[in-house]
Amino acid sequence: MLWRSRDECVMNGTKILIDTNIAINLFKGDSRLANLLQDREAKLSFIVELELMGYRHITIEEEAWMEIFLDQCSIIGINSGIKEITTYVRRQYNLKLPDAIIAATSIFLGVPLLSTDDHFDRVKELIFIFYQP
């Protein structure tokens, strides 16, 4: 296996993978969240980018803000390691494919995942930070 267990991963204080719901809460003006993410290197799975930009009811102004936000983040694409971990996570924890890819990306990178979705907590290999807005 290509990933490390939760106990083996060292929390990197400056890098974090953020879920789609975290980005949305930032766009809604969650200042506590903005302060939490300040001085951190935000990383996003390509899935999060697609979910944000593919939102059906996005306005031109919101799209412009999202593009600025996305330019400030590192977008992580798919690779063979993430695919392998995704397959494992999907089978082991029965997550929907987008969530399995996001979790696998976090595991592959060895960085925490920040999300408001508490179902990620059951993924033992994941360094998960649950955020309550």
N, C-alpha and C positions, 0 to 999 in steps of 0.2 A: 504494500500500500504506500501511496505517495504522501500521505498526510500524517501529521502528528496529533496525538491525543490532546485533549483539553489541558491535562496536567503538564504536558511537555511544552506547550506553547507559552512563550513569555509575552506578556502584554506589552505591546509597543505603544508608548504613551503619545506618539504623534500621529500615527496612522490609524485610520478607521474606515471600515466599509459601511456605507449607509444604504438603508433600504428605501424604497420608493416613498413610503409613508413619512419618513424623516424629511425627505426633500419637500414633500407637500406641506408638512408642518412648518418648515422654514419659510416657504412661500406665503403661508398664512400669517407670518409675523411672530412666530414663537421665539421671543427674545431669550428665554431661558435656554432653549435648544441652541440658538445662535451663539450664546456665551459658552456653552459646553463644547461646541465645535470650533470655537476660535483657536487659532494657532495649531490646528490639527490638519493633517493631510487627508482630505476626504477622497475616498476611492468609491467608485460605483461599478457595479456589474453592468455590462452592456444591456442586460435585461431591464435594469432601472432606467437607463437612458431611453430605451424603446417604450417603456410604460409611460414615462413622462411626456415624451414627444408624440406618442400615439394617442394621447387623451383626446377623445372626440370633441369635447366642448371647449378646447383651449382657445383663448383669444389671441390675437396677434401680439398684444402687449405681454401677455403671460408667456407666449412662446419666446419672445425676445429676452425676457428675464431668465427663462429656463436655459436658453443658449448661453447666456453670460455665466450662469451657474455651472453648466456643464463644462464650459471652457476652463473653469477654475478647478475642476476635479480630474482625477486620473480615471479614465474609463478602461475597465479591464475586459478584454475580449475572451473568447472561448479558446481553450487549448486542450491538448490530450489529458493533462493532469486534472483540469477542472471537469472534463467529461467523465473521467473515471470516478472521481469523487461524487459527481452528480448522480451517476448510476447507483452508487452505493447508498447515498443519502435518500434517494427516491425509494429504493427498495426497502431499506432499513426503517425509515421513518414515515413513509407514505406521504411525503410532501408533494404539493403540486409542482409541476416541472419548473416554472419560474422561480419559486421559492427554493427548490432543490439546487438550482444553478447559483442563486445568490449565496446560499449557505456554503456550497462547494467552493465558490470563489473566495469566501472569507477563510475557509479551512486551508485552501491551497496557498493563500498569501500569508497565513499565520497572523492575521489581524482581526480584531474584534468586529462583530457585526452589531450595528445599532439599529433597532427596529421597535415599532410599537406592537408588532405581532408576537405574542408570547408563545406561539407554537414552535418557534425556533429553539426554545429552551430545552426541548426534548432531544435535540441533536447533541449528543455527548461530546463529539469531536470538535464542536464549535465553541469559540469564545464569544458568548452572547451577552449583549447589554440591552436590557429591556428598558424602553423609555415610555414613561407615562406623561402625556401632555397635560 
